[in-house]
């Protein structure tokens, strides 16, 4: 057991001891969402990308998974597994770190806390990559983050990560799997509407919105289509220090890594980081048993198990024995 996991287990015991003694402490909940973006697409903002079949640089990506180990109405215990994938040519290396996160609060509070924690862990992993890797030409390295290009504060990446990439000249991009807040002037999906307008097979629409550091947006919001045979189009936030270059030339190397049949149109490094972050069932069972052992040592297991059972009837009707199995429904809180 590594030192951080030990610290997490001690913290878990303290939190639930306080919860059992004093109950759940309620307070005001801040609604923290990105602002909705609505505008009319313009064909003038669409530029073609150059398809690249051979790229001598590197793609780095980080991602983090959340798996529920135990859950009740007022608390949850989670395994956070952060991974990095580095791709050079067809050679892939990867690394990971695991943490146990204990949260007391309702489902909404827990979801917000887990999002904050996940982004913090991803920032830490990306900074580890910057410290560890050796590279001769930083301009040939692409560091890909999962999500929007927001830095500083809650639900945002560390500003230190942006500063290090800018100082070293590394191409820092934030690519989102889904972008529900992008709308056209009629309230329809902006990405779908723009795809009808584009006369190109692979392209970038830039900018949708320019970087606004006063509002934590450190990159220009754009959308990008990286594989002609795919219908997949993604939001791509381009850090402001990169936009002095031709954006279509900057993004063209991504076409090299986006035609893998496993993830047509999505950068393979990000896909691999996502895949590597998924813990095995045996690992989840190991941590589940470890947590129950620790809770028992604190004298908390029986009373917490009673609370766990009060919210598990629906799970049991559907044949779900462990909390992490429910995540196939996309619900981990």
Buried (B, 14 or more C-beta within 10 A) or exposed (E): EEEEBEEBBEEBBEBBEEBBEEEEEEEEEEEEEBEEBBEEBEEEBBBBBEBEEEBEBBBBBBBBBBBBBBBBEBBBBBBBBBBBBBBBEEEBEBBBBBBBBBBBBBBEBBBBBBBBBBBBBBBBBBBBBBEEBEBEEBBBBBBBBBBBBBBEEBBBBBBBBBEBBBEBBBBBBBBBBEBEBBBBEEEEEBBEBBBEEBEEEBBBBBBBBEBEEEEBBBBBBBBBBBBBEBEBBBBBBBBBBBBEEEBBEBBBBBBBBBBBEEBBBBBBBBBBBBBBBEBEEEBBBEBBEBBBEBBEEBEBBEEBBEBBEEBBEEBEEEEBEBBBBBBEEEEBB
